[in-house]
Amino acid sequence: MEILQSIFSNTIVAFIILIGVVVFVHELGHFLAGKAFGIEVEEFSIGFGPKAFSIRKGNTDYRINWLPLGGYVRFYGSDIEQTVPLEKREKSFLHAKVHKRAIVSFAGPFANFVLSFIVMTFIYFHGLPFKPATIYVLPNSVAEKSGLKTGDKILAIDNKKIENWSDLSSKINSSPEKNLSLQIESNGLKKELKITPSKEEIETALGNKQSSGRIGISALFNSSHVYVSKNSFFQTIGLQNGDQITRIHDKKIQFFYEITQNLETVTQSQSDYSLAEKIHFNKMKNINFEIEFLRLNKKETLHVSLTDPNIKKWSEDYLKNKSTQKIDWSKDLISSDQTISNFQTMPINDKLLPAMEAWKNCGLKAGDTIYSIEGVGRIFSILQIYSWLDSAPKSAQVNQNKPEKLNVQMQLLNKNGNLENLKCSIPLRNGFDHLNRTQLFMDFPIQFMSQSVTMPNEISKAISFSEAVQKGYQAVLNQLYLTYNAIKMLFTGSIPLSNLGGPIAIANVAGEAAKGGFIIFLMTMAFISTNIGMMNLLPLPALDGGYLFLNAVEAAFGKPLPKSVQLTVQRIGIFIILGLFIIVFYNDILRLIRF
């Protein structure tokens, strides 16, 4: 199975499978429609270029060619310059009635839509992996101010069931400045609270601006790797930076927020300070528990007794420190997800190298933990860092004329647990975003001691085949809507031609989808199939939509256009297709050579 998976996950193999299936179904649509109307098929071909394999049955040559970039069905009598004998005209494509030719032309794109529908119906019936609607709450956000906590699960919004993260984000995004009623599950208890998403202008994946609701939540959680601060309870019991806590007492730990929840439960305290007070006043007798953790992938266990003399001494020393604040563990404890492990290795002359040297020269080093960033505030999640890396260069570009550097101020906790101020001047570089637009970037070529994690996927299955059909149909409609919008924006100039992708781009998408597993690969196939179907319906010469347009003209005037006009249209179509091929291959090559 592993060998099959490795073969299937190969980018080239995944591309051939995906395009092969989509093209085969498209051409099969034309083929079956033509056969149904008695039109003779001379050739059914998958791919272009030299022949790799062929077999002849009846009057049809079935071929597979070496270049897997498309396919075609050649009908008898489809060449307008071909002379068709009177006795064979009933089998000729151009002598078929106009409505039959229109159906044959439409059958290819329609077959693509049918493929998408069948695939999506199968996926919903088989089971679709999804992220549960369990949230990470960002600091100082609408969600935090409304009473939501990290680890809460959203069950319903305005009494409408929320099944997964996609449902949740869709509802929040579509509800800026609307009062919402949330039904949640928080630490095992069901609650209800009110929330009003703020209004924010965002840019969609297609580049257009739209208003969206925001409450400050994420599906990315801090891992249970801990940063152990100086003179803390964790340091006293023997934990070290980077240790991954896997169990506290009888509760398994997967995420960082579970550490604070379980500490509060077993110690009946909300912070180091309150714990120290209770130990000082002898309120923690007979409280013992275990902390299981991984250190360098080796499992270890700490047996903690809150009457231990060392812990008693820690509590006395802690309370003597007048600078100690009563900060809740949820605001005090830090994950080592924001502790620097090292700088990424990069070759000489790499574009990221100046940024790496700049960060080193201003004092950022392995073992430092990012505590706060100017303009962002306290850092509780790596998401805040990534968001800042994206937004800061854009703000600099707006406020300055071609800025070359960005001044950065941040606070760090060094290896000894002391807070340090850092001032850096980091070079910016020109790059290209996902729409191939020039944009400033600030590189952060740094690896962290541990990585943030997401909730394990859950499987959602349709409760019946009819529900799977309904969801599959709705999924295809959504895909059609997205593709239509993308095409419209392409023609209006909202999306530049430089965003068009060709075989190399599709191959990369197919390869990444295959690595995500069979279901993700099938979902990608469905979306590509819908895209190809929609693109072929464009009223451009040489595309199915172009032939449909000519059929409509013929039906309106009661006769076909003159042969000279049809030949001119065909030649124009060939030039358009060649032009598109040049553009998409040029874009693909640029994507390969750009950093």
SEBATI-211184 format. One record per residue (C-alpha): residue number from 1; x, y, z. Coordinates in nm, 4 decimals, m for minus. Each point is the difference from the previous one (the first is absolute). Layout:
# residues N
{NUM,{X,Y,Z}} ...
This chain:
# residues 595
{1,{0.0000,0.0000,0.0000}} {2,{0.2843,0.2409,0.0839}} {3,{0.1608,m0.0680,m0.3399}} {4,{m0.3312,0.0719,m0.1755}} {5,{m0.0420,0.3178,0.2039}} {6,{0.3501,0.1212,m0.0883}} {7,{m0.0618,m0.0675,m0.3700}} {8,{m0.3414,0.1651,0.0125}} {9,{0.1400,0.3023,0.1833}} {10,{0.2584,0.0602,m0.2704}} {11,{m0.0832,0.3348,m0.1622}} {12,{0.0290,m0.1254,m0.3588}} {13,{m0.2034,m0.3157,0.0660}} {14,{m0.2672,0.1973,0.1890}} {15,{m0.0203,0.2512,m0.2864}} {16,{m0.0369,m0.2734,m0.2636}} {17,{m0.2722,m0.1757,0.2025}} {18,{m0.1937,0.3202,0.0727}} {19,{0.0190,0.1483,m0.3495}} {20,{m0.0456,m0.3421,m0.1605}} {21,{m0.3284,m0.0622,0.1826}} {22,{m0.1341,0.3534,m0.0527}} {23,{0.0899,0.0077,m0.3709}} {24,{m0.1268,m0.3545,m0.0596}} {25,{m0.3389,0.0846,0.1534}} {26,{m0.0196,0.3236,m0.2032}} {27,{0.0713,m0.1738,m0.3287}} {28,{m0.2244,m0.2911,0.0968}} {29,{m0.2862,0.2493,0.0274}} {30,{0.0566,0.1137,m0.3606}} {31,{0.0468,m0.3620,m0.1136}} {32,{m0.3195,m0.1382,0.1557}} {33,{m0.2126,0.2929,m0.1188}} {34,{0.1314,m0.0392,m0.3542}} {35,{m0.0599,m0.3752,0.0050}} {36,{m0.3540,0.0547,0.1290}} {37,{m0.0760,0.2136,m0.3058}} {38,{0.1594,m0.2488,m0.2418}} {39,{0.3036,0.2165,m0.0759}} {40,{0.3053,m0.2036,m0.0939}} {41,{0.3079,0.0405,0.2218}} {42,{0.3323,m0.0260,m0.1826}} {43,{0.2282,0.0499,0.2979}} {44,{m0.0278,0.0088,0.3793}} {45,{0.3286,0.1316,0.1354}} {46,{0.1364,0.0752,0.3450}} {47,{0.3067,0.2220,m0.0125}} {48,{0.1776,0.1686,m0.2883}} {49,{0.3126,m0.0646,m0.1994}} {50,{0.1445,m0.3347,m0.1069}} {51,{m0.2033,m0.3139,0.0537}} {52,{0.0864,m0.2101,0.3062}} {53,{m0.2720,m0.2605,m0.0400}} {54,{m0.2970,m0.0580,m0.2297}} {55,{m0.2664,m0.2570,m0.0777}} {56,{m0.2543,0.0053,m0.2764}} {57,{m0.3570,m0.1174,0.0406}} {58,{m0.2401,0.0415,m0.2882}} {59,{0.0576,0.3377,m0.1630}} {60,{0.1515,0.1572,0.3115}} {61,{0.3673,0.0258,0.0925}} {62,{0.0426,0.0157,0.3813}} {63,{0.3335,0.1646,0.0882}} {64,{0.2119,0.1025,0.2955}} {65,{0.2682,0.2540,m0.0925}} {66,{0.3190,0.0909,0.1785}} {67,{m0.0878,0.3569,0.1069}} {68,{m0.2710,m0.0165,0.2718}} {69,{m0.1164,0.3594,m0.0518}} {70,{m0.3513,m0.0556,m0.1327}} {71,{m0.1862,m0.2129,m0.2498}} {72,{m0.2437,0.0078,m0.2888}} {73,{m0.2737,m0.1890,m0.1825}} {74,{0.0119,0.0270,m0.3799}} {75,{m0.3370,m0.0551,m0.1614}} {76,{m0.0419,m0.1010,m0.3600}} {77,{m0.0819,0.3019,m0.2155}} {78,{0.1023,0.2593,0.2604}} {79,{0.2430,0.1699,m0.2412}} {80,{m0.1904,0.2703,m0.1876}} {81,{0.2343,m0.0414,m0.2982}} {82,{m0.0695,m0.3724,m0.0196}} {83,{m0.2273,m0.1293,m0.2736}} {84,{m0.2492,m0.2499,0.1422}} {85,{m0.1687,m0.2480,m0.2381}} {86,{m0.3789,0.0253,m0.0079}} {87,{m0.0484,m0.3535,0.1347}} {88,{0.2152,0.0716,0.3113}} {89,{m0.1411,0.3393,0.0955}} {90,{m0.2230,m0.1495,0.2702}} {91,{0.3210,m0.1041,0.1817}} {92,{0.1714,0.3365,m0.0526}} {93,{0.0331,0.2463,0.2858}} {94,{m0.0488,0.3171,m0.2052}} {95,{m0.3052,m0.1453,m0.1726}} {96,{m0.1714,m0.0801,0.3299}} {97,{m0.2783,0.2336,0.1095}} {98,{0.1162,0.3082,0.1880}} {99,{m0.1585,m0.1028,0.3328}} {100,{0.1813,m0.3355,m0.0157}} {101,{0.3352,0.1700,m0.0616}} {102,{m0.0702,0.2370,0.2899}} {103,{m0.0753,m0.2925,0.2325}} {104,{0.3207,m0.1779,m0.1086}} {105,{0.2018,0.3179,0.0699}} {106,{m0.1650,0.0521,0.3388}} {107,{0.0335,m0.3674,0.0985}} {108,{0.3738,0.0321,0.0778}} {109,{m0.0293,0.2783,0.2621}} {110,{m0.3202,m0.1606,0.1322}} {111,{0.1891,m0.3275,0.0515}} {112,{0.2561,0.1941,0.2079}} {113,{m0.2790,0.1349,0.2207}} {114,{m0.1439,m0.3508,0.0362}} {115,{0.3442,m0.1309,0.1015}} {116,{0.0275,0.2721,0.2664}} {117,{m0.3495,m0.0825,0.1260}} {118,{0.0710,m0.3752,0.0202}} {119,{0.3331,0.0561,0.1744}} {120,{m0.1416,0.2459,0.2554}} {121,{m0.3019,m0.2247,0.0664}} {122,{0.2360,m0.2935,0.0605}} {123,{0.2127,0.2111,0.2339}} {124,{m0.2995,0.1101,0.2095}} {125,{m0.1350,m0.3570,0.0108}} {126,{0.3409,m0.1512,0.0813}} {127,{0.0880,0.2640,0.2570}} {128,{0.1668,0.3377,m0.0253}} {129,{0.2869,0.0921,0.2365}} {130,{m0.0512,0.3368,0.1661}} {131,{0.1366,0.2164,0.2757}} {132,{m0.2325,0.0136,0.3026}} {133,{m0.1320,0.3406,0.1058}} {134,{0.2283,0.0111,0.3048}} {135,{0.1662,0.3395,0.0279}} {136,{0.3236,0.1647,0.1020}} {137,{m0.0776,0.3497,0.1322}} {138,{0.2458,0.2733,m0.0938}} {139,{0.0868,0.2581,0.2701}} {140,{m0.1930,0.3283,0.0223}} {141,{m0.2432,m0.1255,m0.2611}} {142,{m0.3775,0.0328,m0.0291}} {143,{m0.0228,m0.3689,0.0916}} {144,{0.2010,0.0452,0.3213}} {145,{m0.1969,0.3098,0.1028}} {146,{m0.3259,m0.1887,m0.0632}} {147,{0.0988,m0.2787,0.2398}} {148,{0.1209,m0.2695,m0.2407}} {149,{0.2991,m0.2037,0.1129}} {150,{0.2550,m0.2094,m0.1831}} {151,{m0.1304,m0.3557,m0.0231}} {152,{m0.3665,0.1000,m0.0202}} {153,{m0.1996,m0.1844,m0.2658}} {154,{m0.2653,0.1906,m0.1938}} {155,{m0.3122,m0.2168,m0.0213}} {156,{m0.2430,0.2404,m0.1667}} {157,{m0.0403,0.3627,m0.1080}} {158,{m0.3488,0.1503,0.0167}} {159,{m0.1300,m0.3533,0.0603}} {160,{0.1492,m0.1244,m0.3287}} {161,{0.2266,m0.3009,0.0544}} {162,{0.3708,0.0512,m0.0633}} {163,{0.1476,m0.3262,m0.1254}} {164,{0.3593,0.1010,m0.0727}} {165,{0.2523,0.2806,m0.0214}} {166,{m0.1120,0.0883,m0.3533}} {167,{m0.3578,0.0575,0.1221}} {168,{0.1300,0.2159,0.2839}} {169,{0.2306,0.2196,m0.2094}} {170,{m0.2643,0.0391,m0.2725}} {171,{m0.2611,0.1205,0.2505}} {172,{0.2369,0.2402,0.1766}} {173,{0.1398,0.1379,m0.3273}} {174,{m0.3484,0.0717,m0.1331}} {175,{m0.1175,0.1768,0.3184}} {176,{0.2008,0.3219,0.0483}} {177,{m0.1535,0.2214,0.2705}} {178,{m0.2916,m0.2403,0.0490}} {179,{m0.1061,m0.1166,0.3457}} {180,{0.0429,m0.3770,0.0200}} {181,{m0.1065,m0.2509,0.2627}} {182,{0.2552,m0.2761,0.0537}} {183,{m0.0674,m0.3347,0.1597}} {184,{0.3328,m0.1394,0.1210}} {185,{0.1539,m0.2828,0.1970}} {186,{0.2629,0.1303,0.2413}} {187,{0.2022,m0.2400,0.2146}} {188,{m0.2828,m0.2535,m0.0103}} {189,{m0.2790,0.2510,0.0737}} {190,{m0.2512,0.1338,m0.2529}} {191,{m0.0450,0.3773,m0.0026}} {192,{m0.1497,0.2760,m0.2105}} {193,{0.1492,0.3423,m0.0620}} {194,{m0.0381,0.2975,m0.2315}} {195,{0.2618,0.1283,m0.2404}} {196,{0.0210,0.2674,m0.2718}} {197,{0.2696,m0.0572,m0.2636}} {198,{0.1953,0.3109,m0.0923}} {199,{0.0002,0.1212,m0.3601}} {200,{0.3249,m0.0312,m0.1917}} {201,{0.0851,0.0485,m0.3654}} {202,{0.1881,m0.3008,m0.1298}} {203,{0.1387,m0.1155,m0.3302}} {204,{m0.1323,m0.3311,m0.1277}} {205,{0.2156,m0.2657,m0.1661}} {206,{m0.1069,0.1475,m0.3354}} {207,{0.1231,0.3470,0.0986}} {208,{m0.3301,0.1865,0.0392}} {209,{m0.0891,0.1996,0.3105}} {210,{m0.2952,m0.0847,0.2192}} {211,{m0.1282,0.0652,0.3511}} {212,{0.0323,m0.2911,0.2371}} {213,{m0.0833,m0.0785,0.3605}} {214,{0.2864,m0.0606,0.2425}} {215,{0.0009,m0.1151,0.3650}} {216,{0.3667,m0.1032,0.0433}} {217,{0.0003,m0.3781,0.0029}} {218,{0.2160,m0.2616,m0.1662}} {219,{0.0125,m0.3740,m0.0647}} {220,{0.3744,m0.0040,0.0809}} {221,{0.0900,m0.0774,0.3625}} {222,{0.3167,0.0285,0.2044}} {223,{0.1619,m0.3391,0.0532}} {224,{0.0552,m0.1408,0.3495}} {225,{0.3745,0.0729,m0.0124}} {226,{0.0744,0.2395,0.2867}} {227,{0.2287,0.2969,0.0474}} {228,{0.1194,m0.0177,0.3609}} {229,{0.0465,0.3474,0.1424}} {230,{0.2423,0.0988,0.2740}} {231,{m0.1152,m0.0641,0.3611}} {232,{m0.3254,m0.1556,m0.1210}} {233,{m0.1877,m0.2971,0.1409}} {234,{0.0954,m0.1985,m0.3115}} {235,{0.3700,0.0672,0.0595}} {236,{m0.0285,m0.1019,0.3655}} {237,{m0.1504,m0.3421,m0.0742}} {238,{0.2699,m0.0717,m0.2602}} {239,{m0.1483,0.0787,m0.3428}} {240,{0.2298,0.1412,m0.2708}} {241,{m0.0516,0.2120,m0.3089}} {242,{m0.1489,m0.2039,m0.2838}} {243,{m0.1409,m0.2804,0.2149}} {244,{m0.3290,m0.1233,m0.1450}} {245,{m0.2596,m0.0648,0.2674}} {246,{m0.2153,m0.3007,m0.0950}} {247,{m0.1917,m0.0638,0.3219}} {248,{m0.0920,0.1814,0.3214}} {249,{m0.1342,m0.2365,0.2667}} {250,{m0.2587,m0.2127,m0.1847}} {251,{m0.0605,0.2374,m0.2950}} {252,{0.1765,m0.0369,m0.3349}} {253,{0.1427,0.3204,m0.1441}} {254,{0.0106,0.0839,m0.3723}} {255,{m0.0110,0.3791,m0.0024}} {256,{0.1499,0.2776,0.2084}} {257,{m0.3336,0.1359,0.1266}} {258,{m0.0681,m0.3412,0.1574}} {259,{0.3074,0.0477,0.2204}} {260,{m0.1455,0.3109,0.1633}} {261,{m0.3451,m0.1558,0.0297}} {262,{0.1321,m0.3096,0.1752}} {263,{0.2434,0.1928,0.2207}} {264,{m0.2925,0.2063,0.1249}} {265,{m0.1950,m0.3189,0.0713}} {266,{0.2672,m0.1957,0.1873}} {267,{0.1491,0.2962,0.1928}} {268,{m0.3271,0.1935,0.0441}} {269,{0.1987,0.3091,m0.0992}} {270,{m0.0060,0.2371,m0.2969}} {271,{0.3616,0.1179,0.0058}} {272,{0.3453,m0.0481,0.1505}} {273,{m0.0861,0.2751,0.2464}} {274,{m0.3250,m0.1553,0.1263}} {275,{0.1694,m0.3406,0.0221}} {276,{0.2872,0.1470,0.2021}} {277,{m0.2502,0.1667,0.2360}} {278,{m0.1872,m0.3252,0.0621}} {279,{0.3234,m0.1902,0.0638}} {280,{0.1153,0.2751,0.2366}} {281,{m0.3223,m0.0219,0.2019}} {282,{0.0117,m0.3831,0.0050}} {283,{m0.3147,m0.0394,m0.2117}} {284,{0.1519,m0.2615,m0.2305}} {285,{0.0401,m0.2996,0.2325}} {286,{m0.0287,m0.3452,m0.1565}} {287,{m0.0065,0.1406,m0.3557}} {288,{0.2229,m0.2174,m0.2138}} {289,{m0.0019,m0.0516,m0.3758}} {290,{0.2156,m0.1118,m0.2902}} {291,{0.1229,0.1846,m0.3041}} {292,{0.1009,m0.2199,m0.2909}} {293,{0.2116,0.1585,m0.2722}} {294,{0.2339,m0.0670,m0.2916}} {295,{0.3568,0.1276,0.0116}} {296,{0.2017,m0.0671,m0.3154}} {297,{m0.2685,m0.2568,m0.0948}} {298,{0.0540,m0.1903,0.3259}} {299,{m0.2990,m0.0395,0.2309}} {300,{0.0515,0.1154,0.3587}} {301,{m0.2275,0.0487,0.3006}} {302,{0.0103,0.2526,0.2827}} {303,{m0.1691,m0.0872,0.3303}} {304,{m0.1087,0.3323,0.1492}} {305,{m0.0906,0.0484,0.3644}} {306,{m0.1010,0.3544,0.0950}} {307,{0.1321,m0.0577,0.3525}} {308,{0.3502,m0.0702,m0.1311}} {309,{0.2589,0.2199,0.1812}} {310,{0.1432,0.1303,m0.3286}} {311,{m0.3459,0.1087,m0.1160}} {312,{m0.0671,0.1508,0.3427}} {313,{0.3228,0.2019,m0.0276}} {314,{m0.0959,0.1061,m0.3556}} {315,{m0.3319,0.1369,0.1265}} {316,{0.1721,0.2044,0.2741}} {317,{0.2569,0.1468,m0.2414}} {318,{m0.2683,0.0665,m0.2611}} {319,{m0.2187,0.1970,0.2402}} {320,{0.2979,0.2057,0.1221}} {321,{0.0546,0.1311,m0.3522}} {322,{m0.2038,0.3217,0.0033}} {323,{0.0138,0.0274,m0.3789}} {324,{m0.1928,m0.3235,m0.0341}} {325,{m0.3404,0.0544,m0.1624}} {326,{m0.3153,m0.2040,0.0362}} {327,{m0.0066,m0.1067,m0.3662}} {328,{m0.2225,m0.2923,m0.0941}} {329,{0.1783,m0.3015,m0.1423}} {330,{m0.1840,0.0529,m0.3304}} {331,{0.1786,0.3381,m0.0285}} {332,{0.3265,m0.0954,0.1672}} {333,{0.1017,m0.3423,m0.1275}} {334,{0.1594,m0.0030,m0.3458}} {335,{0.0331,m0.2742,m0.2571}} {336,{0.3455,m0.0625,m0.1444}} {337,{m0.1684,0.0340,m0.3417}} {338,{0.1316,0.3575,0.0160}} {339,{0.3485,m0.0943,0.1243}} {340,{0.2675,0.0250,m0.2689}} {341,{0.1809,m0.3240,m0.0731}} {342,{0.2324,0.1148,m0.2786}} {343,{0.0275,0.1871,m0.3243}} {344,{m0.0780,m0.1923,m0.3168}} {345,{0.3019,m0.1106,m0.1996}} {346,{0.0220,0.1889,m0.3254}} {347,{0.2527,0.0071,m0.2842}} {348,{0.2176,0.3023,m0.0703}} {349,{m0.1691,0.2623,m0.2230}} {350,{m0.3459,m0.1225,0.0991}} {351,{m0.2434,0.2928,0.0130}} {352,{m0.0866,m0.0793,0.3627}} {353,{0.3618,0.0218,0.1142}} {354,{0.0095,0.3788,0.0647}} {355,{m0.3064,m0.0313,0.2236}} {356,{0.1542,m0.2893,0.1932}} {357,{0.3193,0.1963,0.0605}} {358,{m0.2000,0.3089,0.1016}} {359,{m0.1960,m0.1940,0.2625}} {360,{0.3235,m0.1509,0.1333}} {361,{0.1822,0.3347,0.0071}} {362,{m0.2725,0.1711,0.1999}} {363,{0.0196,m0.2710,0.2670}} {364,{m0.2659,m0.2598,m0.0767}} {365,{0.1404,m0.3429,0.0817}} {366,{m0.0886,m0.3591,0.0703}} {367,{m0.1616,m0.0468,0.3408}} {368,{m0.1772,0.3374,m0.0038}} {369,{m0.3764,m0.0028,0.0449}} {370,{m0.2001,0.2722,m0.1732}} {371,{m0.1979,0.1775,0.2708}} {372,{m0.1460,0.3078,m0.1708}} {373,{0.0191,0.1941,m0.3276}} {374,{m0.0579,0.3732,m0.0400}} {375,{m0.3419,0.0608,m0.1520}} {376,{m0.1166,m0.3528,0.0848}} {377,{0.0477,m0.0239,0.3779}} {378,{0.0510,m0.3176,0.2030}} {379,{0.0566,m0.3063,m0.2131}} {380,{m0.2046,m0.3035,0.0986}} {381,{m0.0120,m0.1739,m0.3361}} {382,{0.2296,m0.0435,m0.2989}} {383,{m0.2963,0.1202,m0.2067}} {384,{0.0575,0.3508,0.1333}} {385,{0.3577,m0.0121,m0.1288}} {386,{m0.0985,m0.1253,m0.3453}} {387,{m0.2773,0.2583,m0.0257}} {388,{0.2456,0.2749,0.0914}} {389,{0.2536,m0.1245,m0.2570}} {390,{m0.2696,0.0309,m0.2662}} {391,{m0.1492,0.3353,0.1025}} {392,{0.3069,0.2007,0.1073}} {393,{0.1662,0.0211,m0.3473}} {394,{m0.3363,0.0942,m0.1579}} {395,{m0.0436,0.2832,0.2510}} {396,{0.3545,0.1189,m0.0662}} {397,{m0.0669,0.0006,m0.3745}} {398,{m0.3112,0.2130,0.0505}} {399,{0.1694,0.2492,0.2355}} {400,{0.3360,0.0293,m0.1771}} {401,{0.1227,0.0268,m0.3566}} {402,{0.1802,m0.3240,m0.0875}} {403,{0.1258,m0.0861,0.3502}} {404,{0.3085,m0.2211,0.0061}} {405,{0.0043,m0.0821,0.3711}} {406,{m0.2447,m0.0380,0.2850}} {407,{0.0776,0.1100,0.3552}} {408,{m0.1076,m0.2682,0.2456}} {409,{m0.0294,0.0135,0.3771}} {410,{m0.0754,m0.3064,0.2058}} {411,{0.0483,m0.1442,0.3459}} {412,{0.1655,m0.3362,0.0582}} {413,{0.0361,m0.2392,0.2874}} {414,{0.3590,m0.1225,m0.0135}} {415,{0.1259,m0.3421,0.1097}} {416,{0.0302,0.1250,0.3583}} {417,{m0.3604,0.1199,0.0070}} {418,{0.0891,0.3707,m0.0049}} {419,{m0.1978,0.2436,m0.2142}} {420,{0.2043,0.1796,m0.2672}} {421,{m0.0850,0.2768,m0.2478}} {422,{0.1020,m0.0516,m0.3611}} {423,{0.0226,0.2650,m0.2728}} {424,{0.0653,m0.1157,m0.3549}} {425,{0.0069,0.1415,m0.3500}} {426,{m0.1046,m0.2840,m0.2308}} {427,{0.0348,0.0208,m0.3817}} {428,{m0.3133,m0.0367,m0.2110}} {429,{m0.0042,m0.1712,m0.3383}} {430,{m0.2283,0.0076,m0.3015}} {431,{m0.1844,m0.3209,m0.0706}} {432,{m0.3234,m0.1256,m0.1489}} {433,{m0.3212,m0.0944,0.1762}} {434,{m0.2378,m0.2818,m0.1008}} {435,{m0.1469,0.2246,m0.2717}} {436,{0.3483,0.0750,m0.1375}} {437,{m0.0162,0.3606,0.1194}} {438,{0.3176,0.1736,0.1140}} {439,{0.0068,0.0255,0.3763}} {440,{0.2455,0.0782,0.2790}} {441,{0.0995,m0.2849,0.2293}} {442,{0.1868,m0.0111,0.3299}} {443,{0.1762,m0.3338,0.0346}} {444,{0.0099,m0.1796,0.3331}} {445,{0.2305,m0.2973,m0.0706}} {446,{m0.0386,m0.1485,0.3458}} {447,{m0.1068,m0.3392,0.1314}} {448,{m0.1760,m0.0356,0.3334}} {449,{0.0595,m0.2563,0.2703}} {450,{m0.3455,m0.1521,m0.0556}} {451,{m0.2877,0.0405,m0.2412}} {452,{m0.3615,0.0991,0.0482}} {453,{m0.2600,m0.2685,m0.0662}} {454,{m0.3592,m0.0379,m0.1151}} {455,{m0.2815,m0.2104,0.1342}} {456,{m0.0114,m0.3526,m0.1465}} {457,{m0.2376,m0.0294,m0.2944}} {458,{m0.3423,m0.1446,0.0614}} {459,{m0.2043,m0.1823,m0.2628}} {460,{m0.3376,0.1334,m0.1098}} {461,{m0.2255,m0.2419,m0.1874}} {462,{m0.3322,0.0695,m0.1628}} {463,{m0.2737,m0.1784,0.1947}} {464,{m0.1510,m0.1326,m0.3237}} {465,{0.0811,m0.0334,m0.3681}} {466,{m0.2569,0.2695,m0.0837}} {467,{0.1762,0.2435,0.2347}} {468,{0.3333,m0.0863,m0.1646}} {469,{m0.1562,0.0737,m0.3403}} {470,{m0.1348,0.3313,0.1260}} {471,{0.3363,0.1026,0.1494}} {472,{0.1862,m0.1143,m0.3116}} {473,{m0.2315,0.2093,m0.2183}} {474,{0.0458,0.3058,0.2239}} {475,{0.3786,m0.0467,m0.0039}} {476,{0.0048,0.0046,m0.3819}} {477,{m0.2176,0.3138,m0.0034}} {478,{0.2489,0.1665,0.2365}} {479,{0.2887,m0.1058,m0.2241}} {480,{m0.1809,0.1374,m0.3059}} {481,{m0.0603,0.3302,0.1800}} {482,{0.3661,0.0330,0.1006}} {483,{0.1206,m0.0840,m0.3505}} {484,{m0.2481,0.2429,m0.1579}} {485,{0.1189,0.2797,0.2280}} {486,{0.3636,m0.0759,m0.0796}} {487,{m0.0666,0.0052,m0.3764}} {488,{m0.1987,0.3244,0.0289}} {489,{0.2789,0.1665,0.1981}} {490,{0.2551,m0.1251,m0.2532}} {491,{m0.1854,0.1697,m0.2851}} {492,{m0.0619,0.3205,0.1955}} {493,{0.3682,0.0211,0.0947}} {494,{m0.0579,m0.0493,0.3740}} {495,{0.2219,m0.3082,m0.0300}} {496,{0.3051,0.0472,m0.2225}} {497,{0.0791,m0.2463,m0.2784}} {498,{0.3200,m0.0738,0.1902}} {499,{m0.2137,m0.1965,0.2453}} {500,{m0.0954,m0.2589,m0.2620}} {501,{0.1575,m0.3392,0.0608}} {502,{0.0880,m0.2693,m0.2489}} {503,{0.1048,m0.3646,0.0162}} {504,{0.2828,0.0631,0.2460}} {505,{m0.2297,0.1866,0.2404}} {506,{m0.2656,m0.2716,m0.0267}} {507,{0.2684,m0.2655,0.0530}} {508,{0.1113,0.1715,0.3223}} {509,{m0.3604,0.0198,0.1204}} {510,{m0.0575,m0.3663,m0.0863}} {511,{0.3196,m0.1066,0.1772}} {512,{m0.0819,0.1930,0.3169}} {513,{m0.3570,m0.1328,m0.0038}} {514,{0.1219,m0.3590,m0.0335}} {515,{0.2272,0.0481,0.3019}} {516,{m0.3069,0.1084,0.1969}} {517,{m0.1625,m0.3390,m0.0552}} {518,{m0.2509,m0.1632,m0.2301}} {519,{m0.3005,0.2119,0.1023}} {520,{0.1892,0.3290,m0.0422}} {521,{0.1220,m0.1191,m0.3403}} {522,{m0.3576,m0.0809,m0.1032}} {523,{m0.1218,0.3420,0.1169}} {524,{0.2724,0.1641,m0.2080}} {525,{m0.0967,m0.2118,m0.3002}} {526,{m0.3631,0.1127,0.0382}} {527,{0.1013,0.3662,0.0152}} {528,{0.2363,m0.0271,m0.3003}} {529,{m0.2727,m0.1829,m0.1947}} {530,{m0.2479,0.2809,0.0722}} {531,{0.2602,0.2593,m0.1032}} {532,{0.0757,m0.1742,m0.3289}} {533,{m0.3718,m0.0371,m0.0736}} {534,{m0.0630,0.3698,0.0628}} {535,{0.3055,0.1153,m0.1956}} {536,{m0.1094,m0.2089,m0.2995}} {537,{m0.3374,0.1762,m0.0015}} {538,{0.1620,0.3376,m0.0650}} {539,{m0.1244,0.1305,m0.3383}} {540,{0.3482,m0.0050,m0.1507}} {541,{0.0861,m0.1602,m0.3334}} {542,{0.1401,m0.3548,0.0258}} {543,{m0.1659,m0.0505,0.3406}} {544,{m0.3322,m0.1779,0.0480}} {545,{m0.1572,0.3327,0.0885}} {546,{0.1197,0.1422,m0.3312}} {547,{m0.1728,m0.2801,m0.1919}} {548,{m0.3144,0.0523,0.2062}} {549,{0.0081,0.3686,m0.0921}} {550,{0.0251,m0.0884,m0.3702}} {551,{m0.2867,m0.2472,0.0446}} {552,{m0.2095,0.2775,0.1541}} {553,{0.0783,0.2340,m0.2920}} {554,{m0.0921,m0.2744,m0.2468}} {555,{m0.3258,m0.0707,0.1836}} {556,{m0.0863,0.3714,0.0042}} {557,{0.0609,0.0539,m0.3749}} {558,{m0.1225,m0.3417,m0.1111}} {559,{0.3218,m0.0879,m0.1797}} {560,{0.3700,m0.0438,0.0833}} {561,{0.2499,0.2801,m0.0451}} {562,{0.1923,0.0019,m0.3295}} {563,{0.2960,m0.2399,m0.0101}} {564,{0.2442,0.2894,m0.0347}} {565,{m0.1311,0.1537,0.3242}} {566,{0.0143,m0.3350,0.1808}} {567,{0.3597,m0.0542,m0.1168}} {568,{0.0964,0.3470,0.1183}} {569,{m0.1605,m0.0663,0.3393}} {570,{0.1874,m0.3303,0.0301}} {571,{0.3327,0.1669,m0.0812}} {572,{m0.0688,0.2734,0.2541}} {573,{m0.0814,m0.2716,0.2534}} {574,{0.3282,m0.1776,m0.0663}} {575,{0.1923,0.3260,0.0557}} {576,{m0.1927,0.0687,0.3225}} {577,{0.0696,m0.3501,0.1337}} {578,{0.3676,0.0277,m0.0941}} {579,{0.0149,0.3386,0.1704}} {580,{m0.1547,m0.1434,0.3169}} {581,{0.2477,m0.2894,m0.0083}} {582,{0.2895,0.2464,m0.0245}} {583,{m0.1369,0.2076,0.2904}} {584,{m0.0606,m0.2931,0.2338}} {585,{0.3356,m0.1642,m0.0774}} {586,{0.1753,0.3359,0.0511}} {587,{m0.1793,0.0422,0.3353}} {588,{0.0906,m0.3561,0.1015}} {589,{0.3662,0.0546,m0.0816}} {590,{0.0033,0.3267,0.1965}} {591,{m0.1478,m0.1811,0.3008}} {592,{0.2765,m0.2574,m0.0203}} {593,{0.2851,0.2537,m0.0060}} {594,{m0.1420,0.2513,0.2496}} {595,{0.0961,m0.0252,0.3634}} 
